[in-house]
Amino acid sequence: MNLYTIGYEGLDTRQFIALLTHYGIDVVGDVRKLPAGSIKGFSMTQGEMG
């Protein structure tokens, strides 16, 4: 098993998913202390990504 880290700053949801797909990543764990963000699709308060 490989473990990767990734940031999403500057990416929209579509670009982020494309990056994950490109590298064959199919499981993502959110390890932020507070799962809130100002970018639509990247905040637990706004629901699932997509």
N, C-alpha and C positions, 0 to 999 in steps of 0.2 A: 504494500500500500504506500502510495506517495501522499505527502501532505504539502499543500500549497497555501500561500497567503495572497490576498488580493485586496486592492482598494477600489473604490468606485468613484472617487472624486473626478469630476469632469465627464462621467459617462451617464447616459440615460439607461433605462432598464433594458432596452433592446441591445445596446452595445455591450452591456455587462453580460447578458445571457449569451451573446455571440462569442465573447471572450471565453466564457466557461465552456461552451460547446467546442470551440476551437481546440482547447487543451484536454477535452474529454472528461471534464469535471462534471459529475452528476449529483454530488452531495455537497451542500454548503452549510457550514455552521456559523452562526452569528455570535461572536464573542465580545461584542461591545458591552461595556458596563451598563450603559443606558441605551436600549435599542430604539432610539429616536433620531430622526434626521430631518433635514429640511428639504431633501430631494424626494419628490413623489416616487413611490414604489420602493423606497429604501428605509421605511420606518414602520415598526410594528404597530404604531398607532394608526397607520393608513392601510393596514391589511397586507395581504400577500403581494409579492412582487408580480408585476404583469400589467 
